[in-house]
Amino acid sequence: MSFKNSRIKIFSGNSNKKLAELIVKELGLQMGDSVVSTFSDGEISVSIQESVRGCDCFVLQSTCYPVNTNIMELLIMVDALKRASAGRITAVIPYFGYARQDRKTKARDPISSRLCANLISTAGTDRVLTMDLHAPQIQGFFNIPLDHLVGGPVMVDYFKNIFKGKKEDIVVVAPDLGSVTRARNLAEKLDVSIAIVEKRRQKANVSEVLNIIGNVKNKTVIMADDMIDTAGTLCGAAKAIVEIGQANEVFACATHGVLSGPATERIENSIIKKLLISDTITLPEEKNIEKIEVLTVSKIFARAIEKIHNDESVSSLFE
């Protein structure tokens, strides 16, 4: 890739070093020299071990589990770069934690995603690069520029390859009403129809399927969502699609594989044939089951970083 000058440096926290290394390799650069560790009492220690004065610096850090530790790593790395006179600092956050706390659902609730946005800005970040925010309005929580990428293209390429010439047998399904826009975009790219699972959420991570809007009978279904946490909604929707909608088989895809608690066990025991996730969150070895396939988004992030550094349009990546 080409850069308008060589004063670009990429640093990584501890949350997703594998993706960071793939991005750096794609850019044809070397990883910035830094050490992120902890003191004996758990406090985070950051040491930037090369000059960054006047440089265009990118800090790669997903704010996934352990969420609070990874957020603090990001904030302290940004502060260290700011105090070392970096020219510009971009926080590259493939997965943005606390994104589900984007509004007050009952009295005296916090809006934690807004708080996180304020912290990132206050630390000294000049701009943010992220992917598939759970709630699009979070973009407005930042008072600095934010570039919002989508992971859909890698999913589209995968499904086009395995379902070549079978468009009439495919239906994209939104597992809930909040995923309709995402599912519609995937359906348009694949040139197939769409259906919606109507559910009632009783409490966090617990929901009940009420109805399926659309025809999935004798079809191969692709369920599309932005993230999978405990997989309760996903597996429940898949079961309803087959039992109520009489679909033939179910595939699923999501940008962020949070996969907390009983998620992998539920997916393993579900009727889902294959689950695609991206590498915005590192998949631990113990969760790497046969039904889960990880696709990398390193090329998308590498091209976006190149565009930002060269002061070019990031939106042109999706035209």
C-alpha positions as CSV (number, residue, x, y, z in Angstrom):
1,M,0.0,0.0,0.0
2,S,1.1,3.6,-0.6
3,F,1.4,6.4,1.9
4,K,1.9,10.0,1.3
5,N,4.7,10.0,3.9
6,S,6.5,7.5,6.0
7,R,5.6,9.1,9.4
8,I,2.9,6.5,10.2
9,K,3.1,4.1,13.2
10,I,0.8,1.3,14.3
11,F,0.6,0.2,17.9
12,S,-1.5,-2.5,19.5
13,G,-2.9,-3.2,22.9
14,N,-3.3,-6.7,24.2
15,S,-6.9,-7.3,23.2
16,N,-6.5,-8.5,19.6
17,K,-2.8,-8.8,18.7
18,K,-3.5,-11.4,16.0
19,L,-5.8,-9.0,14.0
20,A,-3.3,-6.1,14.6
21,E,-0.5,-8.2,13.1
22,L,-2.6,-9.1,10.1
23,I,-3.4,-5.4,9.5
24,V,0.3,-4.3,9.8
25,K,1.3,-7.1,7.4
26,E,-1.4,-6.0,4.9
27,L,0.0,-2.4,5.2
28,G,3.5,-3.5,4.7
29,L,4.6,-1.9,7.9
30,Q,6.2,-2.9,11.2
31,M,4.3,-3.0,14.5
32,G,5.2,0.0,16.7
33,D,7.5,-0.8,19.6
34,S,5.5,-0.7,22.8
35,V,5.0,-2.7,25.9
36,V,1.6,-2.9,27.7
37,S,1.8,-4.8,31.0
38,T,0.4,-4.7,34.5
39,F,1.9,-3.9,37.9
40,S,1.5,-6.4,40.8
41,D,-1.6,-4.5,42.0
42,G,-3.3,-4.7,38.6
43,E,-2.6,-1.2,37.4
44,I,-1.7,-0.9,33.7
45,S,1.7,0.1,32.6
46,V,2.4,1.4,29.1
47,S,5.8,2.1,27.6
48,I,6.2,3.6,24.1
49,Q,9.7,2.6,23.1
50,E,10.3,4.6,20.0
51,S,9.9,8.3,19.0
52,V,6.4,9.2,17.8
53,R,7.0,13.0,17.6
54,G,4.9,14.4,14.8
55,C,3.8,10.9,13.6
56,D,0.4,9.7,12.4
57,C,-0.3,7.1,15.1
58,F,-2.9,4.3,15.1
59,V,-3.8,2.4,18.2
60,L,-5.5,-1.0,17.6
61,Q,-7.6,-2.2,20.5
62,S,-10.9,-4.0,20.7
63,T,-12.8,-3.2,23.9
64,C,-13.9,-6.8,24.4
65,Y,-13.5,-9.1,27.4
66,P,-12.0,-8.2,29.8
67,V,-13.8,-5.0,28.8
68,N,-12.7,-2.6,31.5
69,T,-9.0,-3.6,31.3
70,N,-9.0,-3.2,27.5
71,I,-10.6,0.2,27.7
72,M,-8.0,1.4,30.2
73,E,-5.2,0.0,28.1
74,L,-6.5,2.0,25.1
75,L,-6.9,5.2,27.2
76,I,-3.4,5.0,28.7
77,M,-1.8,4.2,25.3
78,V,-3.5,7.3,23.8
79,D,-2.4,9.4,26.7
80,A,1.2,8.1,26.4
81,L,1.3,8.9,22.7
82,K,-0.2,12.4,23.3
83,R,2.4,13.2,25.9
84,A,5.1,12.0,23.5
85,S,4.0,14.7,20.9
86,A,2.3,12.4,18.4
87,G,1.0,14.4,15.4
88,R,-2.4,12.6,15.2
89,I,-3.8,9.7,17.2
90,T,-6.5,7.4,15.7
91,A,-8.1,4.8,18.0
92,V,-8.9,1.8,15.9
93,I,-11.6,-0.1,17.8
94,P,-12.8,-3.1,15.8
95,Y,-15.3,-4.0,18.5
96,F,-16.7,-1.2,20.6
97,G,-17.7,-2.5,24.1
98,Y,-20.6,-1.0,26.1
99,A,-22.4,-0.4,22.8
100,R,-25.6,-2.0,24.0
101,Q,-25.9,0.6,26.8
102,D,-26.8,3.4,24.3
103,R,-30.0,4.7,25.9
104,K,-32.0,4.8,29.1
105,T,-34.4,1.8,29.2
106,K,-35.7,2.6,32.7
107,A,-35.3,5.4,35.3
108,R,-31.8,6.2,36.6
109,D,-30.1,4.1,33.9
110,P,-26.6,5.3,32.7
111,I,-25.8,5.7,29.1
112,S,-22.5,4.0,29.3
113,S,-21.5,4.1,25.6
114,R,-21.7,7.9,25.8
115,L,-19.4,7.8,28.8
116,C,-16.9,5.6,27.0
117,A,-17.0,7.9,24.0
118,N,-16.2,10.9,26.3
119,L,-13.3,9.1,27.9
120,I,-11.8,8.2,24.6
121,S,-12.0,11.8,23.4
122,T,-10.8,13.3,26.6
123,A,-7.7,10.9,26.7
124,G,-6.4,12.8,23.6
125,T,-7.8,10.7,20.6
126,D,-8.1,12.8,17.4
127,R,-10.4,10.3,15.5
128,V,-11.9,6.9,15.8
129,L,-12.1,4.0,13.4
130,T,-14.6,1.2,14.3
131,M,-16.8,-1.5,12.7
132,D,-20.5,-2.3,12.9
133,L,-21.6,-0.5,16.0
134,H,-24.5,-2.2,17.8
135,A,-26.4,1.1,17.7
136,P,-25.6,3.5,14.8
137,Q,-26.4,6.6,17.0
138,I,-23.3,6.0,19.0
139,Q,-21.4,7.7,16.2
140,G,-23.0,10.9,17.5
141,F,-21.8,10.4,21.0
142,F,-18.2,11.3,19.9
143,N,-17.2,14.9,19.5
144,I,-14.3,13.9,17.2
145,P,-14.5,12.4,13.7
146,L,-15.5,8.7,13.5
147,D,-15.2,6.4,10.5
148,H,-17.7,3.5,10.7
149,L,-16.8,0.4,8.7
150,V,-19.0,-2.6,7.9
151,G,-18.0,-6.2,8.0
152,G,-20.7,-7.4,5.6
153,P,-18.5,-7.6,2.4
154,V,-16.5,-10.5,3.8
155,M,-19.7,-12.4,4.6
156,V,-21.1,-11.6,1.2
157,D,-18.1,-13.0,-0.6
158,Y,-18.3,-16.2,1.5
159,F,-22.0,-16.8,0.8
160,K,-21.7,-16.0,-2.9
161,N,-19.0,-18.7,-3.2
162,I,-20.9,-21.5,-1.4
163,F,-24.4,-20.6,-2.8
164,K,-23.4,-19.9,-6.4
165,G,-26.4,-20.3,-8.7
166,K,-28.8,-21.0,-5.9
167,K,-30.3,-17.6,-5.2
168,E,-33.9,-18.7,-5.5
169,D,-33.4,-21.1,-2.5
170,I,-31.8,-18.5,-0.1
171,V,-33.6,-16.2,2.4
172,V,-31.8,-13.8,4.7
173,V,-33.5,-13.5,8.1
174,A,-33.2,-10.8,10.7
175,P,-33.2,-12.5,14.1
176,D,-35.0,-9.5,15.6
177,L,-36.4,-6.1,14.5
178,G,-33.2,-4.3,15.4
179,S,-31.3,-6.3,12.8
180,V,-33.6,-5.6,9.8
181,T,-31.4,-3.0,8.2
182,R,-28.3,-5.2,8.4
183,A,-30.2,-8.2,7.0
184,R,-31.7,-6.1,4.2
185,N,-28.2,-4.9,3.2
186,L,-26.9,-8.5,3.1
187,A,-30.0,-9.6,1.1
188,E,-29.6,-6.9,-1.5
189,K,-25.9,-7.8,-2.0
190,L,-26.8,-11.5,-2.4
191,D,-30.0,-10.5,-4.5
192,V,-32.3,-12.7,-2.3
193,S,-35.4,-12.2,-0.3
194,I,-35.7,-11.3,3.4
195,A,-37.7,-12.4,6.4
196,I,-37.9,-11.3,10.1
197,V,-38.2,-13.1,13.4
198,E,-40.5,-11.2,15.7
199,K,-39.5,-11.8,19.4
200,R,-40.2,-10.5,22.8
201,R,-37.3,-9.7,25.1
202,Q,-38.2,-10.6,28.7
203,K,-34.9,-9.5,30.1
204,A,-31.2,-9.2,29.2
205,N,-30.1,-12.3,27.2
206,V,-33.6,-13.9,27.4
207,S,-36.1,-13.6,24.6
208,E,-39.2,-15.5,23.2
209,V,-40.0,-16.0,19.5
210,L,-43.5,-14.8,18.7
211,N,-43.7,-15.0,14.9
212,I,-41.8,-15.3,11.6
213,I,-42.6,-12.5,9.1
214,G,-41.9,-13.8,5.6
215,N,-41.6,-17.1,3.8
216,V,-38.8,-19.5,4.7
217,K,-40.5,-22.8,3.9
218,N,-38.1,-25.2,2.2
219,K,-35.4,-22.5,2.0
220,T,-31.8,-22.2,3.1
221,V,-31.8,-19.4,5.7
222,I,-28.9,-17.0,6.5
223,M,-29.4,-15.2,9.8
224,A,-27.5,-11.9,10.0
225,D,-26.7,-9.9,13.1
226,D,-24.0,-7.6,14.3
227,M,-23.0,-9.5,17.4
228,I,-23.5,-12.8,19.2
229,D,-23.2,-12.8,22.9
230,T,-24.7,-15.7,24.8
231,A,-26.3,-17.1,21.5
232,G,-29.7,-17.5,23.2
233,T,-31.5,-15.3,20.6
234,L,-29.6,-16.8,17.7
235,C,-30.3,-20.5,18.6
236,G,-33.9,-19.8,19.6
237,A,-34.5,-18.0,16.3
238,A,-32.9,-20.8,14.3
239,K,-35.1,-23.4,16.1
240,A,-38.2,-21.4,15.3
241,I,-37.2,-20.9,11.7
242,V,-37.0,-24.7,11.2
243,E,-39.9,-25.8,13.4
244,I,-42.4,-23.0,12.7
245,G,-41.2,-21.7,9.3
246,Q,-40.2,-25.2,8.0
247,A,-36.8,-24.0,6.6
248,N,-34.4,-26.7,5.3
249,E,-31.2,-25.5,7.0
250,V,-29.8,-22.5,8.8
251,F,-26.6,-20.6,8.5
252,A,-25.7,-17.6,10.6
253,C,-23.3,-14.7,10.4
254,A,-22.3,-11.8,12.7
255,T,-19.4,-9.3,12.7
256,H,-18.6,-9.7,16.4
257,G,-18.3,-13.0,18.1
258,V,-18.6,-12.1,21.8
259,L,-19.6,-15.7,22.7
260,S,-19.8,-15.3,26.4
261,G,-21.2,-17.8,29.0
262,P,-22.9,-20.8,27.4
263,A,-22.7,-19.5,23.8
264,T,-20.4,-22.1,22.3
265,E,-22.3,-25.0,23.9
266,R,-25.6,-23.6,22.6
267,I,-24.2,-23.2,19.1
268,E,-22.7,-26.7,19.2
269,N,-26.1,-28.2,20.2
270,S,-28.2,-26.1,17.9
271,I,-29.5,-26.8,14.4
272,I,-27.3,-24.1,13.0
273,K,-25.1,-25.6,10.3
274,K,-22.4,-22.9,10.2
275,L,-21.7,-19.7,12.1
276,L,-19.5,-17.1,10.5
277,I,-17.9,-14.4,12.6
278,S,-15.1,-11.9,12.0
279,D,-11.9,-11.6,13.9
280,T,-12.8,-8.2,15.5
281,I,-12.6,-10.2,18.7
282,T,-10.0,-13.0,19.2
283,L,-11.7,-16.4,19.3
284,P,-10.1,-18.4,22.2
285,E,-8.9,-21.9,21.4
286,E,-11.5,-23.5,23.8
287,K,-14.3,-21.8,21.8
288,N,-13.0,-22.7,18.4
289,I,-15.6,-25.4,17.6
290,E,-16.3,-27.0,14.2
291,K,-19.5,-25.0,13.5
292,I,-17.7,-21.6,13.9
293,E,-15.7,-20.2,11.0
294,V,-13.7,-17.0,11.5
295,L,-13.2,-14.5,8.5
296,T,-10.6,-11.8,8.8
297,V,-11.5,-8.1,8.3
298,S,-7.8,-7.1,8.3
299,K,-7.9,-6.0,4.6
300,I,-10.9,-3.7,5.3
301,F,-9.1,-2.0,8.3
302,A,-5.8,-1.8,6.4
303,R,-7.4,0.0,3.5
304,A,-9.3,2.3,5.8
305,I,-6.1,3.2,7.7
306,E,-4.4,3.9,4.4
307,K,-7.2,6.2,3.4
308,I,-7.2,8.1,6.7
309,H,-3.4,8.6,6.6
310,N,-3.6,9.8,3.0
311,D,-6.6,12.1,3.8
312,E,-8.7,10.2,1.3
313,S,-12.4,9.2,1.5
314,V,-13.1,6.1,3.6
315,S,-16.6,5.8,2.3
316,S,-15.2,5.1,-1.2
317,L,-14.3,1.6,0.2
318,F,-18.0,0.7,0.0
319,E,-19.0,2.3,-3.2
